[in-house]
Amino acid sequence: MSINSDIPVTVTNVTPVTDKIKRFRLERREGGALPYFSAGAHVVVSMQDGDLLRRNPYSLMSSPLDPSAYEISVLAVDNSRGGSAFMHRVQAGDELVISQPVNLFAADQRGRKHILIAGGIGITPFLAMMEQFTHDNTAFELHYAMRSREHGAYWHDLVERYGPNRVKVYFDVEKSQIPLANLLDNQPLGTHLYVCGPAGMIDGVLIAALEAGWPRQNLHSERFLAPPPGQPFQVLFEASGIPVTVGEHQ
């Protein structure tokens, strides 16, 4: 089997996490273990939505130490172009196809300490990271900003599991904010910083860190941006003479 081959999976469980977030458990359709992945990895889910084939990337939030299943979380996005709306219609027993895991947001193993800054659904890659850091006995702390206690995903379980000294939570409606300036100024040499969340948050954290003198190579971010719609065009296959129209969202 090619290392780049897609993986047919079955959705074995769908769990509502908040009113807008669902967690999906994916198991290999024919049974057996899925490929191991490193914390921070994502898969691309292929969704056959009528005549359209949609492909969306989702962070793997399950333990990198357990290949029996993958877990992802999906936010129901207002004015969705189709991917999140499709996933929120998926039920246990449905079949999907996913890519092999890809990691563009890997933790730097040289780091003496890791600072994780999450906003909203940006928490998902950090769930696997914290699992890995705990297994490796590596120092870390999470700073997690959400709109409210009701809309925030997983924060209560994370505080309970890792303790309030390592997991700090902040809620917009309570006027609490991540003390970024203080956080950036009080870290040991060799600390790495990771941020995932809304684009504005990511940009603000990275700019503040660079202005505070952090080395660029110690800063890591991940954002999943859907490509903007393009103009439809036609492709002509010369050998067969068959024209194919490529739509604006394809």
C-alpha positions in Angstrom: 0.0 0.0 0.0 1.3 3.4 -0.9 2.2 5.7 2.1 0.1 8.4 0.4 -3.0 6.2 0.1 -6.3 7.3 1.6 -7.9 5.3 4.5 -11.5 4.3 4.5 -12.9 4.7 8.0 -16.2 4.3 9.8 -17.6 6.9 12.2 -18.1 4.8 15.4 -19.2 7.6 17.7 -20.5 11.2 17.5 -20.5 13.2 20.7 -22.0 16.7 21.1 -19.4 18.7 23.0 -21.1 22.1 22.9 -24.1 23.4 21.0 -21.8 24.0 18.0 -19.0 21.4 18.4 -19.1 17.7 17.8 -16.4 15.1 18.4 -16.1 12.2 15.9 -14.4 8.9 16.5 -13.0 7.3 13.4 -11.9 3.6 13.1 -10.4 1.8 10.1 -13.3 0.3 8.1 -11.7 -3.1 7.7 -10.5 -3.2 11.3 -7.0 -3.0 12.7 -4.8 -0.2 13.8 -4.5 3.2 12.1 -1.1 4.7 11.3 0.7 6.2 14.3 0.9 10.0 14.2 2.9 12.7 16.1 1.2 15.3 18.2 0.0 18.3 16.2 -0.8 16.2 13.1 -4.0 16.5 11.1 -5.9 14.4 8.5 -7.9 15.6 5.5 -11.4 14.3 5.5 -13.0 13.6 2.1 -16.8 14.2 2.0 -18.9 13.2 -0.9 -21.6 15.8 -0.8 -23.9 15.1 -3.7 -21.9 15.8 -6.8 -19.3 17.7 -4.9 -16.2 16.2 -3.2 -15.2 18.3 -0.3 -11.9 18.0 1.5 -11.3 19.6 4.9 -8.4 19.3 7.3 -9.0 18.5 11.0 -6.5 18.2 13.8 -6.1 14.8 15.4 -7.0 15.3 19.1 -6.8 11.7 20.3 -3.7 10.2 21.9 -0.7 9.7 19.6 -0.1 6.6 21.7 -3.3 4.8 20.7 -3.7 3.8 17.0 -7.0 2.0 17.5 -9.0 5.2 16.4 -8.6 8.8 15.5 -10.7 11.6 17.0 -11.5 15.0 15.6 -13.7 17.9 16.6 -15.7 20.0 14.1 -17.2 23.4 14.8 -20.4 24.3 13.0 -19.4 27.4 11.1 -21.8 30.1 10.3 -22.1 30.6 6.5 -20.3 27.3 6.0 -19.1 26.6 2.5 -20.2 23.0 3.1 -17.6 21.1 5.0 -18.6 21.7 8.6 -22.3 21.5 7.7 -21.7 18.1 6.1 -19.8 16.8 9.1 -22.6 18.0 11.5 -25.0 15.7 9.5 -22.7 12.7 9.9 -23.9 10.0 12.3 -22.4 6.9 13.9 -22.1 4.2 11.3 -21.5 6.5 8.4 -18.4 5.9 6.3 -15.8 8.5 5.3 -12.3 8.6 3.7 -9.4 10.3 5.4 -5.8 11.0 4.3 -2.7 9.7 6.0 -1.7 11.9 9.0 0.3 15.0 8.1 2.1 17.1 10.6 2.8 20.8 9.9 2.5 21.8 13.6 4.9 19.4 15.3 6.3 20.0 18.8 10.0 20.8 18.8 11.6 18.1 20.9 14.5 20.4 21.8 12.2 22.6 23.8 12.9 22.8 27.5 9.3 24.0 28.0 6.3 24.5 25.8 3.7 27.3 26.0 0.4 26.5 24.3 -2.0 29.3 23.4 -5.4 28.3 22.1 -8.5 30.2 21.0 -11.8 28.4 20.6 -11.7 25.3 18.4 -7.9 25.9 18.2 -7.7 23.8 21.3 -7.8 20.5 19.3 -4.2 20.0 18.3 -3.1 20.8 21.8 -5.1 17.8 23.3 -2.7 15.4 21.6 0.3 17.6 22.4 -0.5 17.6 26.1 -0.9 13.8 26.0 2.5 13.5 24.4 4.2 16.0 26.8 2.8 14.2 29.8 4.1 10.8 28.5 7.5 12.3 27.9 7.6 14.2 31.2 8.1 17.5 29.4 7.2 20.8 31.0 4.2 22.7 29.4 1.4 25.1 30.2 -1.8 25.8 28.3 -3.5 29.2 28.1 -6.9 28.7 26.6 -9.3 31.6 25.6 -13.0 31.0 24.9 -16.1 33.0 24.4 -17.8 31.6 27.5 -17.8 28.6 29.8 -20.8 27.2 28.0 -19.3 27.6 24.5 -15.8 26.4 25.5 -14.8 22.8 24.6 -12.9 20.5 26.9 -11.7 23.1 29.3 -13.2 21.6 32.4 -11.7 18.2 31.7 -8.3 19.7 31.0 -8.2 21.6 34.2 -9.2 18.5 36.1 -6.7 16.3 34.4 -3.6 18.5 34.3 -4.3 20.9 37.1 -4.9 24.7 37.3 -1.2 25.4 37.4 -0.7 24.0 33.9 -4.1 24.9 32.4 -5.2 28.5 32.5 -8.6 29.4 31.1 -10.0 32.8 30.0 -13.6 33.8 29.0 -14.5 36.8 26.9 -17.8 37.3 28.6 -16.0 37.5 32.0 -13.6 40.1 30.7 -10.6 37.8 31.4 -7.7 37.8 29.0 -4.4 36.0 28.5 -1.7 38.1 30.2 0.4 37.8 27.1 3.1 40.4 27.9 3.8 38.9 31.3 3.7 35.4 29.8 6.3 36.3 27.1 8.6 38.0 29.5 8.9 35.2 32.1 10.0 32.0 30.4 13.3 30.1 30.6 15.7 30.0 27.7 14.8 27.3 25.3 11.0 27.7 25.7 8.9 27.2 22.6 5.5 28.8 22.0 2.6 27.4 20.0 -0.6 29.2 19.0 -3.7 28.0 17.2 -7.0 29.8 16.9 -8.6 32.7 15.0 -6.3 34.4 12.6 -6.3 37.7 14.5 -5.3 36.0 17.7 -2.5 34.1 15.9 -1.1 37.2 14.3 -1.3 39.2 17.6 0.6 36.5 19.6 3.3 36.1 17.0 3.9 39.8 16.6 4.0 40.3 20.3 6.5 37.5 20.8 8.8 38.8 18.1 8.7 42.3 19.5 9.5 40.8 22.9 12.7 39.3 21.4 11.6 35.6 21.0 13.6 33.8 18.3 11.4 33.2 15.2 12.4 29.5 15.3 10.8 29.1 18.7 7.4 30.3 17.5 4.9 27.8 16.0 1.4 28.4 14.6 -1.3 26.6 12.7 -4.3 27.9 10.9 -6.5 26.0 8.5 -7.7 28.4 5.8 -10.1 27.3 3.2 -9.0 28.6 -0.2 -11.2 31.4 -1.6 -13.5 30.6 -4.4 -12.0 31.0 -7.9 -13.4 31.5 -11.3 -14.8 28.4 -13.0 -12.8 27.1 -16.0 -12.7 24.3 -18.4 -10.0 21.6 -18.9 -9.8 19.7 -22.2 -8.2 16.3 -22.2 -6.4 16.2 -25.5 -6.2 12.4 -25.9 -10.0 11.9 -25.5 -11.2 15.3 -26.5 -13.4 15.4 -23.4 -14.0 18.8 -21.7 -14.4 19.0 -17.9 -15.7 22.1 -16.1 -14.0 23.0 -12.8 -16.4 24.9 -10.6 -15.6 27.9 -8.3 -15.3 25.7 -5.2 -13.5 22.8 -6.7 
